[in-house]
């Protein structure tokens, strides 16, 4: 039986959403801006949906508009806030692990400087570091409520207080967390997307607090306060509102149940599979997401094998990306990106499905490693090294995880203290080789420029 473990990308349509969608297709097809009977009926449905979602968000109904997507909500929020505060400046502060839609919006809409605040190895932003990045010309700050790749919950309340003291509006991307509860208070703008909580795709929301300077940019009409032009997808909006109310009613019980299953995965995967790093905050996290990375594994092959075994998961590995660049989230955290797997459990996931996943995972990882010729632990000679490479590994033109596999194969061939230089033009090597050193207790020395790509120096410690 197939198991869908990628709810962080898109949650299955909630049964309540399906029922509401079908009902609204019959009752909510007319133009809610018209005064005749069918239009008034549509307006009642739209107003009721807005009231419901506003209650779940924790804002006034007239502060919230519906958009075609969460990405559109982010872009409209960033553009409108920057336009409203153009006299203050163009500086922005964002976390380095924001969703790509936020990072793209800052590039597309902002002509000024953007400061990215880093995170710890668990992917959590330091509130003090974020506050220190705020300046007199900061027009907008952005901080997600919880990370979409590793589930780490961010210190929104603390950052919001610092932003309030500095007079800077804070935009919160609450897409991953809104189904589990409202974002901590203090935000000025909030964006989310219905397909993350079990609503239909094509419905986003943007809330702008009263008193936040905001100026609509781009196309506008009389709909949705001018912030989301075009005819509203009323049936989908009604379904989104109904499903949000339903999932929030179930959130406490379902979150506690899924958290137990996630904790089982966090604990058992390192016990069952050697050379695995579980990433993300172990405590301050969403209840349904767990992410881990496997050394010496091609992420694309791993996902394909898991799919054949009946498990749909996601990955931040560069070899599963069309750009062949590692996840910016994993890069900011400084953790291993190769062989990365994100398991995000949808509501209703059974313990038996998790147990079956844990049963098949070790064999799948082992088979992928064998196919790639990954090393096995072995004893190695000892001796004294120097300050120049004793061995050069040419991995130019090879993609993850081959450079790391070739490094692991030869590290035991040099004396303790000696340096191995790995030549690589794969962007992922800049992240994965230092991460491998941390996991295998070897010393990452430095990255040096090379005629092609870079030379990564690693000193053998034992």
Buried (B, 14 or more C-beta within 10 A) or exposed (E): EEBBBBBBBBBBBBEBBBBBBEBBBEBBEBBBBEEEEBBEBBBEBBEBBBBBBBBBBBBBBEBBBBBBBBBBBBBBBBBBBBBBBBEBBBBBBBBBBBBEBBBBBBEEBBEBEBBBBBBBBBBBBBBEBBBEBBBEEBBBBBBBBBBBBBBBBBBBEBBBBBBBEBEBBBBBBBBBBBBBBBBBEBBBBBBBBBBBBBBBBBBBBBBBBEEBBBEBBEEEEEBBBEBBBEEBBBBBBBBBBBBBBBBBEBBEEBBEBBBEBBBBBBEBBEEBBBBBBBBBBEEBBBBBBBBBBBBBBBBBBBBBBBEEBBBBBBBBBBBBBEEBBBBBBBBBBBBBBBBBBBBBBBBEBEEEBBEBBBEBBBEBBBEBBEEBEBBEEEEBEEEEBEEEBBBEBEBBEBBBBBBBBBBBBBBBEBBBBBBBBBBBBBBBBBBBBBBBBBBBEBEBBEBEEBEEBBBBBBBBEE
